[in-house]
Amino acid sequence: MDILYLMILCSVSLAAVFLGVFIIFARKGQFEDDESPAVRILFDSEESRDKEDQTGDHKTENERDNNKEKSE
């Protein structure tokens, strides 16, 4: 029975530590911007657009797919 009390004490202590860490980081603003990292992958980066402009490759995605099919 003593081990049960020890386990309850350990689990409550661990939960309190995690709650404290969460509150500290929430106050520092760690969780403020929760939408943009998930959406950022959907937009083209400026680097890929710059490379495309430098090479003069302004083909649409359908034209690129058609060229790949013809070459195969």
C-alpha positions as CSV (number, residue, x, y, z in Angstrom):
1,M,0.0,0.0,0.0
2,D,2.9,2.3,0.6
3,I,4.1,2.0,-3.0
4,L,0.7,3.3,-4.1
5,Y,1.1,6.4,-2.1
6,L,4.6,6.9,-3.5
7,M,3.4,6.5,-7.0
8,I,0.5,9.0,-6.5
9,L,3.0,11.5,-5.0
10,C,5.4,11.0,-8.0
11,S,2.7,11.4,-10.6
12,V,1.2,14.5,-9.0
13,S,4.7,16.0,-8.7
14,L,5.5,15.3,-12.3
15,A,2.2,16.7,-13.5
16,A,2.8,19.9,-11.4
17,V,6.3,20.3,-13.0
18,F,4.8,19.9,-16.5
19,L,2.0,22.4,-15.7
20,G,4.6,24.9,-14.4
21,V,6.8,24.6,-17.5
22,F,3.7,25.0,-19.7
23,I,2.6,28.2,-17.8
24,I,6.1,29.6,-18.0
25,F,6.4,29.1,-21.8
26,A,2.9,30.3,-22.4
27,R,3.7,33.6,-20.7
28,K,6.9,34.0,-22.7
29,G,4.8,33.7,-25.9
30,Q,5.9,30.3,-27.1
31,F,2.4,29.3,-28.3
32,E,1.3,32.6,-29.8
33,D,1.6,31.8,-33.5
34,D,0.0,28.5,-34.0
35,E,-1.4,28.8,-37.5
36,S,1.5,30.0,-39.7
37,P,3.9,27.1,-39.3
38,A,1.2,24.7,-40.5
39,V,0.2,26.9,-43.5
40,R,3.8,28.0,-44.4
41,I,4.4,24.8,-46.3
42,L,1.6,25.6,-48.7
43,F,3.2,28.7,-50.1
44,D,6.1,28.9,-52.6
45,S,9.3,30.2,-51.1
46,E,10.9,33.3,-52.6
47,E,14.1,31.3,-53.4
48,S,12.3,28.9,-55.8
49,R,10.6,31.8,-57.6
50,D,13.9,33.6,-58.0
51,K,15.6,30.5,-59.4
52,E,12.6,30.0,-61.8
53,D,12.9,33.6,-63.0
54,Q,16.6,33.4,-63.5
55,T,16.3,30.3,-65.7
56,G,13.4,31.8,-67.7
57,D,11.3,28.7,-67.0
58,H,7.8,30.1,-66.9
59,K,6.0,26.9,-67.9
60,T,2.9,25.9,-66.0
61,E,2.7,22.6,-64.2
62,N,0.6,21.0,-66.9
63,E,3.2,21.9,-69.6
64,R,6.0,20.4,-67.5
65,D,3.9,17.2,-67.1
66,N,3.2,17.0,-70.8
67,N,6.9,17.4,-71.6
68,K,7.8,14.6,-69.2
69,E,5.2,12.3,-70.8
70,K,6.5,13.0,-74.3
71,S,10.1,12.4,-73.3
72,E,9.2,8.9,-71.9
